[in-house]
């Protein structure tokens, strides 16, 4: 089976057409968490019904679906940041954590099931140095450290005993240190010192929901809370005194260091104009109000998660470029470009030696959106460059009974209900470029738009406008569209079935017209098919000569309607008429009100 990489022809993040472009995707599913692959190509959206894999370089392709068998909200999902384990995704299911291998078929993708917590897991974090290790924390107040080489039980555990755990994070510089938050306290643990915390910090006046270690300074970390503050700490200081405090006017859900400069990205729990804010975190003032160097406002509901998409830095020189990825309660996934003013605002200097190791270096730039069927597990892994045996903590019978779906990929079932996303509905939620961050319209308003901004929008508009036309194949990335319709091209104007293939060039509609062919049929002679193809090609060429989209007009003509070409220079919308006529082929120029008027019209049969 061809991979998405082969389909889209993208083999490097520097070839990505969406990296420097604003993009918005709409998925009407109750998604609770989001994560991104180490290559920055795929995003996983996790809901209680399953995982949805979205290829950011092929946003017009509907997501791959991997089924859950859980009734619990997904508290967290994390993609391994290490190039050595770039196929691993771990998600929560109440008190269990499931490790998925994206290289395997969806029906058999769960590689490990981690079960040691007695209450719901609240957070997951992969080790910053060892790709085989990760940590989980839960409402049972425990922090469990796992080694995937022995996934049957945790290799070490820590417990607060008094309050549930909300966050767990490994130190980015010291491989032995992990931090967890419990109510108002942060516990710093060292795996060489047993069950006693290395340091306890009474950090906030209300429950802590965010902890993040600095990328360079070993003993520095950020905490945030619903008390509307973000605090910066040096845990080598024995006093519970923050190095710096940022005051906000909204409760803070998450605050993390930016992967560039000395910045911090702040996400409100509510309020804050449903946006994200980047601040410079090295100010000389100890306590001050939030002064953003950049704001990312546009969602209509609070943001639930944000991630960073990065390219560059592979040679040890910081030539990286960044893109912000957000998911909101409004069911929109958005890509935001990071401009130079934002980088300068947090004192990021390009083209200097990197200050820390990038765990993603060496990750192949591939997508896992395509289902890998009819391949053995070992063959599937070998094709991705993973030369190691597969080990599972669950037995085959357990996996079959708990995690195997009766149908593959986007036809996965749960309780007999198919979770198949309509390609046209998916396309209607894809907005790129100028329209990406426009005020969102409902689906009906979107489909009433007459002038699309790209081929994906054009297909969505036409598909929703003409429900009796069947789109057999839609591949916006390659420009291949196959449709089926009934047109009055038979004897005595009878309707006959027509299958049409259109291949759109990359520069459509700016310079080139699509190549349109009609499948051979017993109801039409080769001469008749040739005549229809020439007339439809004329319509397509006339439209694209004026840099206008032509799919709707071509399909209207095939359904037996007149298409007026003389108004193309005057109208912004697609200039078509709705008057039906009898089948046949001719170009009517006899009664034109202008010397340039051309009406593509089927003449009446005799």
C-alpha positions in Angstrom: 0.0 0.0 0.0 1.4 3.4 -0.9 2.2 5.6 2.0 0.9 9.2 2.4 4.5 10.3 1.9 4.5 8.8 -1.5 1.0 10.1 -2.2 1.8 13.7 -1.4 5.4 13.6 -2.6 6.6 15.3 0.7 9.8 13.7 2.0 11.1 16.6 4.2 9.6 19.2 6.5 11.2 21.8 4.3 8.9 20.6 1.4 5.8 21.1 3.6 3.2 23.4 2.0 1.4 23.9 5.2 4.2 24.8 7.5 4.3 28.6 6.8 0.5 28.7 6.0 -2.4 29.4 8.3 -4.7 26.4 8.5 -7.9 25.4 10.3 -9.4 21.9 10.4 -12.8 21.1 11.9 -13.5 17.7 13.6 -16.9 17.4 15.2 -15.8 14.8 17.8 -15.5 15.1 21.6 -11.7 15.3 21.5 -10.1 15.5 24.9 -6.4 15.7 24.1 -3.9 16.2 21.3 -0.3 15.3 20.5 2.1 15.7 17.6 4.6 13.3 16.1 8.4 14.0 16.6 8.7 14.8 12.9 5.9 17.3 13.1 3.9 15.8 10.3 1.0 14.0 12.1 -1.3 15.1 14.9 -3.3 12.7 17.0 -6.6 13.8 18.4 -7.9 11.5 21.2 -11.5 11.1 22.1 -13.4 8.5 24.1 -14.4 6.8 20.8 -10.8 6.5 19.5 -7.7 8.2 18.1 -7.8 10.3 14.9 -4.6 10.7 13.0 -4.4 13.8 10.9 -1.6 14.4 8.3 -0.8 18.1 8.5 0.8 18.0 5.0 -2.3 16.5 3.5 -5.1 18.2 5.4 -7.7 17.3 2.7 -7.4 13.6 3.5 -9.8 12.4 6.2 -8.1 11.2 9.4 -7.2 7.6 10.1 -9.3 6.2 13.0 -8.0 3.8 15.7 -10.8 2.5 17.9 -11.0 2.8 21.7 -13.1 0.5 23.8 -13.5 2.9 26.7 -16.3 5.1 28.1 -13.8 7.3 29.8 -12.7 10.8 28.7 -9.1 10.8 27.5 -7.2 12.8 30.0 -3.9 12.9 28.0 -2.3 11.5 24.9 1.5 11.8 24.2 3.5 10.9 21.1 7.0 9.7 21.9 9.4 12.6 21.2 12.3 10.3 20.5 13.4 9.3 17.0 14.1 5.8 18.3 10.4 5.3 19.2 8.7 7.6 16.7 5.9 5.1 16.2 4.7 5.1 19.8 1.6 7.0 21.0 0.3 6.6 24.6 -3.2 7.5 25.7 -5.2 7.2 28.9 -8.2 5.1 29.5 -9.3 5.7 33.1 -6.7 4.0 35.3 -4.9 2.4 32.3 -2.4 3.7 29.8 -2.4 2.2 26.3 0.8 2.3 24.2 -0.1 2.3 20.5 2.3 1.5 17.6 1.2 3.6 14.7 3.2 1.4 12.3 0.8 -1.6 12.9 -2.7 -2.1 11.6 -5.4 -0.4 13.7 -6.9 -3.7 14.8 -3.6 -4.7 16.4 -1.9 -1.4 17.2 -1.9 -1.6 21.0 1.6 -2.8 21.9 1.4 -2.4 25.7 -1.3 -1.8 28.4 0.1 -0.2 31.5 -2.0 -0.9 34.6 -0.9 -0.1 38.1 -2.9 2.9 39.1 -6.2 2.4 41.0 -7.7 5.7 40.0 -7.9 7.7 36.8 -4.6 8.7 35.2 -4.3 12.5 34.8 -1.0 13.0 33.0 1.7 11.2 31.0 5.3 12.3 30.2 8.0 10.5 28.2 11.5 10.6 29.7 13.7 13.4 28.2 16.7 11.1 27.7 15.7 7.5 27.6 13.2 6.6 24.9 12.1 3.4 26.8 11.0 5.2 29.9 7.9 7.3 30.8 6.0 8.4 33.9 2.3 8.5 34.7 0.4 10.1 37.6 -3.2 9.7 38.8 -5.9 10.6 41.2 -4.6 7.9 43.5 -1.7 10.3 44.4 0.9 8.0 42.9 3.5 8.7 40.3 4.6 5.5 38.4 7.8 5.3 36.4 7.7 2.7 33.6 10.4 1.0 31.5 8.9 -0.4 28.3 11.5 -3.2 28.3 9.6 -4.6 31.4 6.1 -3.1 31.0 4.3 -5.5 33.4 4.8 -3.2 36.4 6.4 0.1 37.2 10.1 0.2 37.9 9.6 2.8 40.6 6.8 4.7 42.3 6.4 7.8 44.3 3.4 8.9 46.3 2.2 12.1 48.0 -0.3 10.2 50.2 -2.4 13.3 50.8 -3.5 14.7 47.5 -4.1 13.5 44.0 -1.5 14.1 41.3 -2.4 16.4 38.4 0.9 16.7 36.5 4.2 14.8 36.0 7.3 16.0 34.2 10.8 14.7 33.7 13.7 17.0 34.1 15.2 17.9 30.7 18.8 18.1 32.0 18.9 15.6 34.9 17.7 12.1 33.9 17.1 11.1 37.6 14.7 13.9 38.5 10.9 14.0 38.0 8.4 16.6 39.3 4.7 16.1 40.1 2.0 18.4 41.3 -0.4 17.6 44.2 -3.0 20.2 45.0 -1.0 23.3 45.9 2.3 21.5 46.2 5.1 20.6 43.8 7.2 17.5 44.7 10.6 17.0 43.2 11.6 13.4 43.2 15.0 11.7 42.5 15.0 8.1 41.6 18.2 7.5 43.5 16.7 8.7 46.8 13.8 6.4 47.3 10.3 7.5 48.2 11.3 10.8 50.0 10.9 14.0 47.9 14.1 15.8 47.1 12.2 19.0 47.5 8.6 20.1 48.3 7.4 23.5 47.2 4.2 25.2 48.5 3.7 26.9 45.2 0.2 28.3 44.9 -3.0 29.1 46.8 -5.1 26.8 44.7 -4.6 23.5 42.8 -1.7 23.4 40.3 -2.5 22.3 36.8 0.7 23.0 35.0 4.4 22.1 35.6 7.3 22.4 33.1 11.1 22.2 33.5 13.4 24.7 31.7 15.1 23.3 28.6 18.5 24.5 29.7 18.7 25.3 33.4 18.5 22.1 35.4 16.8 23.4 38.6 14.4 25.9 37.0 10.7 25.1 36.4 7.4 26.8 35.8 4.1 26.2 37.7 0.7 27.6 37.0 -2.6 27.5 38.8 -6.2 28.6 38.9 -5.1 31.4 41.3 -4.3 33.4 38.1 -0.5 33.3 38.5 2.5 31.7 36.7 5.5 31.2 38.9 9.1 30.5 38.1 11.1 28.5 40.6 14.7 27.4 41.3 14.2 24.2 43.4 17.9 24.4 44.6 16.7 27.3 46.8 15.4 25.9 50.0 12.9 28.7 50.5 9.4 28.6 48.9 10.1 31.9 47.2 9.6 32.1 43.4 12.2 33.7 41.2 9.4 35.5 39.3 5.6 35.8 39.3 3.4 36.8 36.3 -0.1 37.9 37.3 -3.0 37.4 34.9 -6.7 38.2 34.9 -7.8 34.7 34.2 -7.2 31.2 35.8 -4.3 29.5 34.1 -4.6 26.0 32.8 -1.2 25.5 31.3 2.1 27.4 31.1 5.2 26.0 29.3 8.6 27.2 28.1 8.7 27.9 24.4 11.1 25.9 22.3 12.8 29.1 21.3 14.3 32.0 23.3 13.4 32.8 26.9 9.6 32.6 26.4 6.6 31.1 28.1 3.3 30.2 26.4 0.3 30.7 28.6 -3.1 29.0 28.1 -6.2 30.2 30.1 -8.7 27.8 31.6 -11.4 30.3 30.7 -11.5 33.9 29.7 -8.5 35.5 28.1 -10.4 35.9 24.8 -10.0 32.2 24.2 -6.4 32.7 23.2 -2.8 31.9 23.9 -0.1 34.3 25.1 3.6 34.3 24.8 5.6 36.3 27.4 9.3 37.0 27.9 10.2 35.2 31.2 13.6 36.9 32.0 12.3 40.3 33.1 14.1 42.0 36.0 10.8 42.6 37.9 10.0 39.9 40.4 6.2 40.4 40.2 4.4 42.0 37.2 1.3 41.7 35.2 1.3 39.7 32.0 2.8 41.6 29.1 2.4 39.4 26.0 4.9 39.7 23.1 2.4 37.7 21.0 -1.3 36.8 21.1 -3.0 34.0 19.3 -6.7 34.8 19.4 -9.4 33.4 17.1 -11.0 30.4 18.6 -14.6 30.8 19.7 -14.2 28.5 22.7 -11.3 28.0 25.2 -8.2 26.3 23.9 -7.7 22.8 25.3 -4.2 22.0 24.1 -1.3 23.6 22.3 1.8 22.1 20.7 4.9 23.2 18.7 5.7 22.0 15.1 9.4 22.5 14.4 11.7 22.0 11.5 15.5 22.5 11.2 18.3 22.3 13.8 19.5 18.9 12.6 23.1 20.0 12.2 23.4 21.5 15.7 22.8 25.0 14.4 19.7 26.7 15.5 18.1 27.5 12.1 14.8 26.2 13.3 11.4 27.5 12.2 8.2 27.1 14.4 4.5 26.7 14.0 2.0 26.7 16.8 -0.7 24.0 16.8 -3.9 24.5 18.9 -7.0 22.5 19.6 -10.1 24.2 21.1 -13.5 23.3 22.5 -14.9 24.8 19.2 -13.6 21.6 17.5 -11.1 23.5 15.4 -7.4 22.5 15.0 -5.4 25.5 13.9 -1.9 26.2 12.7 -0.4 29.6 13.5 2.8 31.0 12.0 5.4 32.4 14.3 6.9 35.6 12.9 10.3 37.2 13.5 8.8 39.8 15.9 7.7 37.0 18.3 11.1 35.4 18.2 12.8 38.7 18.9 10.3 39.4 21.7 11.6 36.4 23.7 15.3 37.2 22.7 15.7 34.2 20.3 18.8 34.5 18.1 18.9 32.3 15.0 21.9 30.4 13.5 23.7 30.0 16.8 24.7 26.6 18.2 21.9 24.7 19.9 21.9 24.8 23.7 20.3 21.4 24.1 19.8 18.1 22.3 16.9 17.6 20.0 15.3 14.2 20.7 13.4 14.3 17.4 16.6 14.4 15.3 16.8 11.6 12.8 13.0 11.0 12.8 11.8 10.0 9.2 9.4 12.4 7.8 6.6 10.0 7.2 2.9 9.9 8.0 0.8 7.2 9.7 -2.5 8.3 8.2 -2.6 5.3 5.8 -3.8 2.0 7.3 -1.2 -0.8 7.0 -3.1 -3.9 6.2 -2.0 -7.3 4.7 1.4 -6.9 6.3 2.9 -8.8 9.2 3.9 -6.8 12.2 7.6 -7.3 11.6 7.3 -6.4 7.9 5.4 -3.2 8.7 8.1 -2.2 11.2 10.9 -3.2 8.9 9.5 -0.9 6.2 9.8 2.0 8.6 13.4 1.2 9.6 12.6 -0.4 12.9 14.6 -3.7 13.1 13.5 -5.2 16.4 11.0 -7.8 17.6 7.6 -6.7 18.9 7.0 -7.2 22.6 3.6 -7.0 24.2 2.4 -7.0 27.7 -1.1 -8.1 26.9 -1.9 -11.6 25.6 -3.3 -12.2 22.2 -6.6 -13.3 23.6 -6.8 -10.1 25.7 -6.0 -7.9 22.7 -8.6 -9.7 20.6 -11.3 -9.4 23.2 -10.6 -5.8 24.4 -9.0 -3.9 21.5 -9.8 -5.6 18.2 -12.3 -4.0 16.0 -14.4 -5.9 13.5 -13.5 -3.6 10.6 -10.3 -1.8 9.8 -9.4 1.9 9.8 -12.2 4.4 9.1 -14.8 1.6 9.2 -14.1 0.8 12.9 -17.2 -0.1 14.8 -18.3 0.5 18.3 -21.6 -0.9 19.3 -22.4 -1.4 15.7 -22.0 2.3 14.8 -19.5 3.2 12.0 -17.2 6.1 12.8 -16.6 7.0 9.2 -16.0 10.6 8.4 -17.6 11.8 5.1 -14.9 13.1 2.9 -17.1 16.0 1.8 -17.9 16.9 5.4 -14.2 16.8 6.2 -13.4 19.0 3.3 -16.0 21.6 4.4 -14.0 22.0 7.6 -10.7 22.6 5.9 -9.7 26.3 5.6 -6.3 27.4 4.3 -4.7 30.8 3.8 -6.9 33.9 4.2 -10.0 32.0 5.1 -8.3 29.9 7.8 -8.9 32.3 10.7 -12.0 34.0 9.3 -15.0 34.1 11.6 -16.3 30.5 11.5 -19.5 29.9 9.7 -21.8 26.9 10.1 -21.7 24.2 7.5 -24.7 25.5 5.6 -23.2 29.0 5.3 -19.9 27.5 4.1 -21.6 25.5 1.4 -23.4 28.5 0.1 -20.2 30.3 -0.7 -19.8 30.7 -4.4 -16.1 31.5 -4.8 -13.7 28.9 -3.3 -10.2 29.7 -2.4 -8.7 26.3 -3.3 -9.5 23.0 -4.9 -10.6 21.5 -1.6 -13.1 24.2 -0.9 -14.4 23.9 -4.5 -15.0 20.2 -4.2 -16.7 20.7 -0.8 -19.0 23.5 -2.2 -19.9 21.5 -5.3 -20.4 18.3 -3.4 -22.8 19.9 -0.9 -24.6 21.8 -3.6 -25.3 18.8 -5.7 -26.1 15.8 -3.4 -27.1 13.6 -6.3 -23.6 13.7 -7.7 -21.4 10.9 -6.2 -17.8 11.6 -5.6 -16.1 8.2 -5.9 -12.6 9.5 -5.4 -11.3 12.7 -3.9 -7.5 13.3 -3.7 -7.0 17.0 -3.5 -3.2 16.6 -2.9 -2.7 14.8 -6.3 -5.6 16.7 -7.9 -7.5 13.6 -8.9 -11.3 13.7 -8.7 -13.8 11.0 -9.9 -17.5 11.7 -10.0 -20.6 9.8 -11.1 -23.8 11.5 -12.2 -26.9 11.1 -14.4 -27.1 13.3 -17.5 -29.7 13.6 -20.3 -27.4 12.3 -23.0 -29.4 9.3 -24.0 -32.0 8.7 -26.7 -35.0 11.1 -26.4 -33.2 13.0 -23.7 -33.2 10.0 -21.3 -30.9 10.1 -18.4 -27.8 7.9 -18.5 -25.0 7.1 -16.1 -21.7 8.9 -16.6 -18.4 8.5 -14.7 -16.1 11.5 -15.1 -12.4 11.7 -14.1 -10.8 15.1 -13.7 -7.1 15.7 -13.1 -6.2 19.1 -11.8 -2.7 20.5 -12.2 -0.9 22.1 -9.3 -1.2 25.6 -10.8 -5.0 25.2 -11.2 -6.8 27.6 -11.8 -4.2 30.2 -12.2 -2.6 28.9 -15.3 -3.8 25.4 -16.4 -7.1 23.7 -16.9 -7.9 20.2 -15.6 -7.8 17.2 -17.9 -11.3 15.8 -18.1 -12.1 12.3 -19.4 -15.4 10.4 -19.5 -15.4 6.6 -19.0 -16.5 4.5 -22.0 -20.1 3.5 -21.8 -22.5 1.2 -23.7 -25.0 4.0 -23.8 -22.7 6.4 -25.6 -20.6 5.9 -28.7 -16.9 6.8 -28.7 -17.7 9.7 -31.0 -20.3 11.1 -28.6 -18.0 10.7 -25.7 -15.3 12.5 -27.6 -17.7 15.4 -28.4 -18.8 15.8 -24.8 -15.2 15.7 -23.6 -14.2 18.5 -26.0 -17.1 20.7 -25.0 -16.4 20.2 -21.3 -12.7 20.9 -21.9 -13.7 24.1 -23.6 -15.6 25.2 -20.6 -12.8 24.3 -18.3 -10.2 26.2 -20.5 -12.4 29.3 -20.7 -12.7 29.5 -17.0 -9.1 28.8 -16.1 -7.9 31.3 -18.8 -9.5 33.9 -16.5 -8.2 32.2 -13.3 -11.6 31.0 -12.2 -12.7 27.6 -10.8 -14.5 25.4 -13.3 -15.7 22.2 -11.6 -19.2 23.4 -10.9 -19.8 24.7 -14.5 -18.4 21.5 -16.0 -20.7 19.3 -13.9 -23.7 21.5 -14.6 -23.1 21.1 -18.3 -22.8 17.3 -18.0 -26.2 17.4 -16.1 -27.7 19.2 -19.1 -27.6 22.9 -18.1 -26.5 25.9 -20.1 -23.2 27.5 -19.3 -22.7 31.1 -20.2 -19.1 32.1 -20.8 -19.4 35.7 -21.8 -19.9 37.0 -18.2 -16.6 35.5 -16.9 -14.8 38.8 -16.9 -17.6 40.6 -15.1 -18.6 38.2 -12.3 -16.6 37.1 -9.3 -18.7 34.1 -8.6 -19.0 31.1 -10.8 -21.1 32.3 -13.8 -23.5 29.5 -14.5 -27.2 29.4 -15.2 -29.7 26.9 -14.0 -31.9 26.6 -17.1 -32.2 23.0 -18.2 -32.1 22.1 -21.9 -32.3 19.0 -24.1 -29.2 16.8 -24.7 -26.9 17.3 -27.5 -23.8 19.4 -28.2 -23.3 22.8 -29.7 -21.8 26.3 -29.1 -24.6 28.9 -29.5 -23.3 32.3 -30.6 -26.2 33.4 -32.9 -28.1 35.7 -30.6 -25.4 37.0 -28.4 -25.8 40.5 -27.0 -22.0 40.8 -27.2 -19.5 39.7 -29.9 -17.7 37.7 -27.2 -20.7 35.9 -25.7 -20.5 32.1 -25.8 -23.3 29.8 -24.5 -22.4 26.2 -24.1 -25.8 24.6 -24.7 -27.1 21.1 -25.5 -29.5 21.6 -28.6 -32.9 20.0 -28.7 -33.1 16.5 -30.2 -35.0 15.9 -33.3 
